């Protein structure tokens, strides 16, 4: 029997009781990207990009231009508020091209075909008004798609992820290594840029699978081996690390270390999300909340899904959403556990943080920690059943709902049933009122 937590049919705290199924893609839909408050783009293995209205589910445009699957997508809005510039998106494909699209017209703005390998990631640096493409090289481009500068060939593995750092720097994940690059523009006003490798960080023991920026001071990386490292974004030193996510019985008198016995599938950090306070990690089948100030995991659900968790995000409230290879989308609420003073601390809780044997000193430390540290837990409050295959990712649109994409070729818009019902009632009331006015005039 599965150890995954279940929820009854009555999902009182789950507002998503209506859904719209959006069809169009002919293969796995891997990417969703938000354009503005109500529009988003979808892309995947069929090489086609669709633009959608998140409010109505209407298909706005169908963008054709790539011949192979899409490997990366990013929005590119102007940072200059005074200047009228259209909303753009950039897409990269296994056909070794990158295309810039105008979201207002659905037209291709420009296409670049000079890449020697597939571009695996795209990042827009709003402060510098340039964008980066990562593959076997790191390239810097302006809005007009002029190549400003590039690195020499890195490795065959290439750059798998990029994150912007302060002081015109970026961190690039290249296999197990994290390479810090600094960008600099020419002082004489010409379009001459330089890209300089300033540091290589080799703390991970396996390939880096996820990168997230927390703020201007901190960023976090995760690996396929289940390592999570918190970095200083200014001097690139290691601030903290966690590598026993999946191990509920860390040996009591041995310092925490990486256990190589687990299969990568079970321990891999698939996705990281963050707010100012915590990092939210999708690790294997579980989800974990890592507090940056306490430098430890404060809540977890080890078997949040039946298969690997592919994407996780925190909502503006105390809720999290996760989606999985098992086709499910789940809503979790982070709650503080009310502990009675006389209640003994469960041994598993302290085993999780790697505390020592039950001697007097350890007992005192445990007691003090119990008194001063709130204990949190993740409660399942919603289970969205609609997809028949792996849910790759999702976008949260506030009151407009939630968009999910899947290997079943579908996109689903999940709507707040009560809100939609009241909107329909309001529309009906307005129509009746208009008809009444019309009859009075007649």
FISETI-881768 format. One record per atom (N, C-alpha, C): residue in one letter; x, y, z. Coordinates in steps of 0.2 Angstrom, whole numbers, plus 5000, padded with zeros to 4 digits. Example, Ala and Ser with C-alpha at 12.3 -4.5 7.8 and 13.67 -1.06 7.14 Angstrom:
<fipas>
A506649725039;A506249785039;A506649845039;S506449895035;S506849955036;S506450005039;
</fipas>
This chain:
<fipas>
X500449945000;X500050005000;X500450065000;X500250114996;X500650184996;X500650215003;X501250245004;X501250285011;X501050355010;X500850375004;X500750445002;X500050465006;X500150525009;X499550545012;X498950555007;X498350545010;X497750555005;X497250605009;X496850625005;X496350675007;X495650645005;X495150665009;X494450635007;X494150675002;X493550655000;X493150684994;X493050754996;X492850775002;X492750845004;X493350885005;X493550925000;X494150965001;X493951035002;X493751045008;X493451115010;X493951165009;X494651155009;X495051215008;X495351215001;X495151174997;X495351174990;X494851214986;X494951274983;X494551314980;X494451294972;X494951254970;X494951234963;X494451174961;X493751194961;X493251144959;X493051144952;X493251194948;X493151194941;X493751194937;X493751164931;X494351154927;X494151164919;X494651194916;X494551204909;X495151164906;X495051124901;X495551084897;X495751124891;X496351144890;X496551174884;X496951124880;X496751114874;X497051074869;X497351104863;X497851074861;X498251104855;X498951074854;X499251054859;X499951024859;X499850954857;X500350934853;X500350864850;X500850814854;X501150844859;X501750804862;X501750834870;X502250814873;X502350834880;X502350904881;X501950934885;X502051004887;X502451014893;X503051044892;X503551054897;X503651114901;X503451174897;X503551234900;X502951284899;X502851324905;X502351374905;X502751434907;X502551494904;X502951554906;X502351614906;X502351654911;X501851704912;X502151764908;X501651794904;X501851854900;X501551914904;X500951914907;X500751974911;X500251944916;X499751984918;X499251964923;X498751914921;X498651904914;X498151864912;X498351824906;X498951834903;X499251794897;X499851744899;X499851684896;X500451644897;X500551604891;X501151584890;X501451544884;X501551474887;X501451424882;X501551354883;X502051324878;X502451274879;X502951254874;X503151184877;X503351144872;X503551074874;X503951034868;X503850974868;X504150934863;X503950934856;X503350964855;X503050964848;X503351034844;X503751074848;X504151124845;X503651184843;X503051184845;X502551234844;X502451274851;X502351344850;X502251384856;X501551414856;X501151404861;X500451434861;X500451484866;X500051544864;X499951594869;X499151584871;X499051594878;X498351584880;X498151634885;X497451644885;X497151694890;X496951654896;X497351664902;X497251624908;X496551634911;X496151694909;X495551704912;X494951664908;X495051664902;X494551624898;X494751564895;X495351544895;X495651484892;X495651494884;X495551554882;X495551564874;X496251554872;X496351524866;X497051514863;X497151574859;X497651614860;X497751684857;X498151674850;X498651634851;X499151624845;X499451554845;X499651534839;X500051474839;X500651494835;X501251484838;X501851504835;X502251444832;X502351454826;X502751404822;X503351434820;X503951394821;X504551424819;X505151374820;X505051334825;X505551284827;X505351214824;X505851174823;X505751104820;X505851054824;X506151064830;X506251014836;X505951034842;X506050994847;X505751014854;X506051074857;X505651114861;X505851174864;X506251154870;X506751184871;X507251164877;X507251224882;X507051284881;X507051334886;X506551394883;X506251424888;X505851484886;X505851534892;X505851604890;X505951654895;X505551714892;X505251754897;X504951814895;X505451874894;X505351924890;X505851974889;X505452044889;X505252064894;X504952134895;X505452184896;X505352244894;X505752304894;X505752324902;X506352344904;X506452374911;X506352444911;X506352474904;X506252544904;X505452564903;X505152594909;X504452604909;X504252654904;X504652704903;X504452764899;X504452744891;X504852694889;X504852674882;X504352624881;X503952634875;X503452584873;X503852524870;X503852464873;X504152404870;X503652354870;X503652314865;X503152254866;X503352204871;X502852164873;X503052104877;X503352054873;X503952024874;X504251974870;X504351914874;X504451854870;X504651794874;X505251764869;X505651734872;X506251704869;X506151624869;X506251594864;X506251514864;X506851484861;X507151434864;X507651394862;X507451324860;X507751294855;X507551224853;X508151184852;X507951114852;X508451064850;X508651074842;X508351114839;X508551124832;X509151174831;X509351194837;X509951244838;X509851314836;X509151334837;X508951404835;X508651434841;X508651504841;X508351544846;X507951594843;X507251594845;X506851644841;X506551694847;X506451754845;X506151804849;X505451814846;X504951814850;X504251824847;X503851884850;X503451914847;X503051974849;X502351944851;X502251954858;X501651924861;X501051954859;X501052014857;X500452054855;X500252034848;X500652014843;X500451994836;X500551924835;X500951894839;X501151824838;X501651814832;X501951864831;X502451864825;X503151854828;X503551824823;X504251814824;X504651874823;X504951894829;X505351964828;X506051944825;X506351894827;X507051884825;X507251804827;X507651784822;X507851714823;X508651704823;X508951674828;X509651664828;X509851584827;X510251574822;X510451504820;X511151484820;X511551524825;X512251514824;X512551474830;X512151434833;X512351394839;X512651334837;X513151314840;X513551244839;X513151184843;X512751204848;X512451154851;X511751174854;X511351134857;X510751154859;X510751204865;X510351254865;X510351304871;X509851274876;X510151264882;X509751224887;X509451274892;X509651334892;X509351384897;X509451454894;X508951494896;X508951564894;X508751604901;X509151664901;X509051704907;X509051784905;X508651824907;X508551894905;X508851934911;X509351974910;X509652014915;X509252084914;X508752104918;X508352164917;X508852224918;X509252224923;X509652274925;X510152304919;X510352254916;X510852264910;X510452264903;X509852254903;X509452244897;X509752204892;X510052144894;X510252094890;X510052024892;X510151974888;X509951914889;X510451864888;X510451804891;X511051754891;X510751694888;X511151654884;X510951584882;X511551544885;X511351484888;X511751434890;X511751374887;X512351344884;X512351274881;X513051254882;X513451244877;X514151224877;X514551294878;X514251354877;X514451414878;X513951454882;X514251514885;X513851564888;X513851624883;X513251644880;X513251694876;X512851754879;X513051814877;X512651874880;X512451914873;X511751934874;X511451964868;X511052024870;X510952074865;X510552134867;X509852114864;X509452164865;X508752154863;X508652144856;X509152174852;X509052164844;X509352094842;X509552054847;X509951994845;X510551994842;X510952054844;X511652054842;X512052024848;X512551974845;X512951944850;X513451994853;X513452004859;X513952054862;X514552014864;X514551954867;X515151924869;X514951844871;X515451804871;X515351734873;X515951704876;X515851654880;X516351614882;X516651564877;X517251544879;X517551484875;X517151424877;X517251374873;X516851304874;X516951284881;X516451274885;X516551244892;X516651174892;X516151134892;X516151064892;X515651034887;X515650974886;X515150934882;X514450934885;X514550934892;X513950934896;X513551004895;X513951054895;X513651124894;X513351144900;X513051214900;X512751244905;X511951224905;X511751194911;X511151174912;X510651224915;X510951264919;X510551314923;X510951384924;X510551434924;X510851504926;X510451544931;X510851584935;X510451624939;X510851694940;X510451744940;X510751814940;X511051824947;X511651854948;X511851874955;X512051954954;X512151984960;X512352054960;X512952064957;X513152134956;X513752154953;X513852134946;X513352124942;X513352104935;X513652034934;X513551994939;X513751924939;X513251874938;X513351814935;X512951754935;X513251694937;X512851644940;X513151584942;X512851534936;X513251494934;X513151444929;X513251374931;X512751324931;X512851254933;X513151214927;X513751194928;X514051154922;X514251084925;X513851034925;X513950974928;X513950974935;X514450954939;X514550964946;X514751034948;X515051074943;X515351134945;X514851194944;X514951244949;X514651304948;X515151364946;X515051394940;X515551434938;X515251504938;X515551554941;X515351624942;X515651664936;X515251694933;X515551744927;X515351814929;X515751864927;X515551934928;X515551964921;X515052004920;X514952034913;X515152114914;X515452134909;X515652204909;X515552244903;X515252304903;X515152334896;X515752384895;X515852404889;X516452454888;X516252524890;X516752554893;X516652624895;X516552674890;X516752664884;X516752714879;X516052724875;X515552684878;X514952684875;X514852644869;X515352604867;X515252554861;X514952494864;X514652454859;X514352394861;X514852334862;X515352354865;X515852294867;X515752274874;X515652214875;X515552184881;X516152124882;X516252114889;X516752064890;X516352014895;X516551954895;X516251904900;X516851864903;X516951874910;X517551844913;X517351794918;X517751734918;X517651684923;X517951704929;X517651714935;X517951734941;X518051684946;X517651634946;X517751574951;X517351514949;X517651454951;X517351394950;X517251364957;X516651344959;X516451314965;X516351234964;X516651194968;X516651124966;X516451084973;X515951114976;X515751084982;X515251024981;X514851024976;X514350974974;X514750904972;X514450854975;X514750784973;X514450754967;X513850784965;X513550764959;X513250824955;X513050804949;X512850864944;X512250904947;X512350964946;X511851014949;X511251014945;X510651004948;X510050994945;X509551054946;X509651094951;X509251154952;X509551214955;X509351274953;X509751334955;X509151384956;X509151424962;X508651474963;X508951534967;X508751594965;X509051654968;X508551664974;X508751684980;X508351694986;X508251774986;X508751814986;X508751884986;X509451904984;X509651974984;X510251994982;X510851964987;X510751934992;X511251914996;X511351834996;X510851794994;X510851724994;X510651694988;X510951634986;X510651594981;X510751514983;X510351474980;X510351404983;X510451354977;X510851304978;X510851254972;X510651184975;X510451134971;X510251074973;X510551024968;X510750964970;X511050914965;X510650844965;X510850804960;X510450744959;X510650694965;X511150704969;X511250664974;X510850684981;X510450744980;X510150764986;X510450814990;X510950844988;X511350894991;X510950964990;X510951004995;X510651074995;X511251114998;X511451164994;X511951214997;X511651284996;X511751325002;X511551395002;X512251435001;X512251484996;X512851514995;X512751594996;X513251624998;X513251694998;X513351724991;X512851764989;X512851794982;X513351844981;X513651874986;X514151924985;X514951894984;X515051854989;X515751824989;X515751754987;X515251724986;X515151654983;X515451594988;X515351614995;X515551564999;X514951525002;X515151465004;X514551415006;X514351435013;X513751455014;X513451475020;X513151415024;X512851365021;X512551305024;X512451255019;X512351195021;X512151135017;X511751085020;X511351045017;X510950995019;X510950935014;X511150875017;X511150825012;X510850755015;X510450765019;X510150705022;X509350705022;X509150735016;X508350745016;X507950685016;X508250635013;X507850565012;X507950515018;X508450535022;X508650485027;X508350495034;X507850455035;X507550475042;X507850445048;X508350405047;X508750375052;X509450385052;X509650445052;X510350465052;X510750435058;X511250405057;X511650365062;X511750415068;X511550405074;X511650455079;X512250475081;X512850435080;X513450465083;X513950475077;X513650475071;X514150495065;X513850565062;X514350605060;X514150665058;X513850655051;X513350705050;X512950695044;X513350695037;X513250645033;X513650635027;X513150605022;X513350615016;X512950595010;X512950515010;X512350485009;X512350415008;X512250395001;X512750364998;X512750344991;X512350284990;X512050254995;X511650194994;X510950204990;X510750264991;X510050284988;X510150294981;X509550274977;X509550284970;X509450354968;X509750384963;X509750454962;X508950474961;X508550434959;X507850444958;X507550464964;X507750434970;X507450444976;X507650504980;X508350524978;X508650584982;X508750644978;X508550644972;X508750704967;X508350764969;X508650824969;X508350884970;X508050904963;X507450894962;X507150914955;X507050984954;X506851024960;X506651094959;X506651124965;X506851194965;X506951234971;X506551294970;X506151314975;X505851384975;X506051414981;X505851484982;X506051524988;X505651584989;X505651604996;X505451664997;X505951695002;X505851755005;X506451785009;X506651735015;X506151695017;X506251665023;X506551585022;X506251555017;X506351485017;X506451465009;X506751405009;X506851375002;X506451315002;X506051304997;X505551244996;X505851194991;X506051134993;X506351084989;X505951024987;X505951014981;X505650954978;X506250894978;X506250854983;X506750804983;X506450734982;X506650694977;X506250634976;X505550634976;X505250594980;X504450594980;X504250644986;X504750684989;X504550724995;X504550794994;X504350834998;X504450904998;X504650935005;X505150975005;X505451005011;X505451075012;X505451105018;X505451175019;X506051185023;X506551225020;X507251235023;X507251305025;X507251315032;X507351385034;X508051415034;X508051475031;X508751495029;X509051525035;X508651555040;X508951585046;X509151525051;X508751475052;X508951425056;X509451375053;X509451375047;X509951335043;X509751255044;X509151245043;X508851175044;X508151165041;X508051105040;X507351085038;X506851095043;X506351135042;X505851145048;X505151105047;X505051085040;X504451045039;X504550995033;X504250945033;X504350895027;X503750855026;X503650825020;X503250775018;X503650725014;X503850675017;X504350635013;X504050595007;X503450575008;X503150545002;X502450585000;X502650644997;X502150694996;X501750664990;X502050624985;X501750604979;X501950524978;X501650494974;X501850424972;X502450414968;X502650474964;X503250474960;X503650544961;X504150554958;X504550614959;X504150674958;X504350724963;X504050794962;X504450834958;X504050864952;X504450894947;X504450974948;X503950994952;X503951074953;X503551084959;X503851144962;X503551164969;X503551244969;X503051274972;X503051344973;X502651354979;X502851414982;X502451444988;X501951494985;X501351494988;X500851534986;X500951594991;X500551654990;X500651714994;X500451705001;X499951655002;X499751635009;X500251575012;X500151545017;X500551495019;X500451425016;X500251425009;X500151365006;X500751355001;X500851284999;X501251264994;X500851224989;X501151224983;X500851184978;X501451134975;X501251074974;X501751024971;X501450984965;X501850964960;X501550924955;X502050874954;X501850814951;X502250754951;X502250714944;X502650664944;X502650624938;X502050574938;X501750574944;X501150524945;X500550554942;X500550624940;X500050654937;X499550694942;X499850704948;X499450734953;X499750804954;X499250854956;X499450914958;X499150924965;X499550944970;X499350944977;X499451014981;X498951034985;X499051094989;X499151074996;X499651104999;X499851095006;X499851155010;X499751155016;X499751205021;X500251195026;X500751245027;X501251245032;X500951265038;X500851225043;X500551245050;X501051225055;X500951265061;X501351255067;X501051205071;X501451155073;X501151105078;X501151135085;X500551125088;X500451145095;X500751085099;X501251095103;X501551045107;X501451065114;X501151015118;X501051025125;X501751025129;X501851065134;X502451065138;X502750995140;X502250945142;X502450885144;X502550835139;X502350855133;X502350805127;X503050785125;X503250725125;X503950705123;X504050725116;X504650745114;X504850755107;X504950685103;X504650675098;X504750615094;X505450605092;X505650545093;X506350535091;X506550545084;X506050535080;X506150545073;X506350615071;X506050665075;X506150735073;X506850745074;X507150725080;X507850745081;X508350695077;X508150635076;X508550595071;X508650635065;X508150665062;X508150705056;X508650755056;X508750795061;X509250845062;X509950815064;X510050755065;X510650725066;X510950735073;X510450725078;X510650735085;X511050675088;X511450685093;X511850625096;X511450575100;X511750535104;X511450485108;X511050515114;X510650475116;X510250505122;X510550505128;X511050545129;X511450565135;X511150625138;X511450645144;X511150695148;X511250765144;X511750775141;X511950835137;X511450845131;X511350785128;X510950785122;X510150795124;X509950765130;X509350775132;X509150855134;X509650885137;X509650955139;X509550995132;X509950985127;X509951015121;X509251005118;X509050945118;X508350935115;X507850965118;X507850975125;X507351005129;X507351075127;X507951105127;X508051175125;X507751195118;X507951155114;X507651165107;X506951155106;X506651105110;X505951095110;X505551155113;X505851195118;X505551245121;X505551305116;X506151315112;X506251375109;X506051375101;X505951315099;X505851305092;X505151275090;X504751315086;X504151295084;X504251235079;X503751185080;X503751125075;X503251135070;X503451135064;X502951145058;X502851075055;X502251075052;X502051015048;X501751035041;X501750995036;X501351005030;X500750965030;X500151005029;X499550965029;X499250965022;X499050915019;X498750905013;X498050935013;X497950995009;X497251025009;X496851025003;X497251004997;X496950994991;X497250944986;X496850914982;X497150864978;X496850874971;X497150894966;X496850914960;X496950854955;X496450814953;X496450754949;X496250774942;X496650774937;X496350794930;X496850764925;X497450764926;X497950744921;X498050664921;X498250644916;X498350564915;X499050544915;X499450594915;X500150584915;X500550634919;X501250634919;X501650674923;X501550744922;X501350784927;X501250854927;X501950884928;X502150924923;X502850954922;X502951014926;X502451064926;X502551124930;X501851154930;X501851214934;X501151254934;X501351324935;X500851364934;X500851434935;X500251454939;X500451504944;X499851524949;X499651594946;X499051604945;X498751674943;X498351704948;X498451694954;X498051724959;X497251704958;X496851754958;X496151744958;X495951714951;X496351714946;X496151684940;X496251614940;X496651584945;X496751514945;X497451484944;X497451424942;X498151394942;X498151354935;X498751364931;X498751324925;X499351274926;X499151214923;X499651154924;X499751124917;X500351094916;X500451064909;X500750994911;X500650954906;X500750884907;X501050844901;X501350784902;X501550734897;X500950714893;X500250724896;X499750704892;X499550744886;X499950794885;X499850844879;X499350904881;X499050904887;X498550944889;X498851004894;X498451054894;X498551114899;X497851114902;X497851114909;X497251124913;X497251194917;X496751234916;X496651294920;X496151274926;X496451274932;X496051254938;X495751324940;X495051324941;X494751384943;X494351384950;X494351434953;X493951444960;X493251434958;X492951384960;X492251364958;X491751414961;X491851444967;X491351494970;X491451554966;X492051574965;X492151644961;X491851634954;X491951584951;X491651574944;X490951574944;X490651544949;X489851544950;X489551614951;X489951644955;X489651714957;X489751764951;X490251754947;X490351794941;X489851774936;X489651714935;X489151694930;X488451724933;X488351724939;X487751754942;X487651824941;X488251864942;X488251934940;X488151944933;X488451914929;X488351924921;X487651914920;X487351854922;X486651844921;X486151904924;X486351924929;X485951974933;X486052044928;X486652054926;X486752114921;X486352114915;X486352054912;X485952044906;X485152044907;X484952024913;X484252024914;X484052104915;X484452134919;X484352204920;X484352244913;X484852234909;X484852264902;X484252254898;X483952184898;X483352164895;X482752204898;X482752214905;X482252254908;X482252324906;X482752354905;X482852424903;X482552434896;X482752384892;X482552384885;X481852374884;X481452334888;X480752324888;X480452384890;X480752424896;X480452484898;X480452534893;X480952544889;X481052594884;X480552574878;X480452514877;X479952494872;X479252514874;
</fipas>
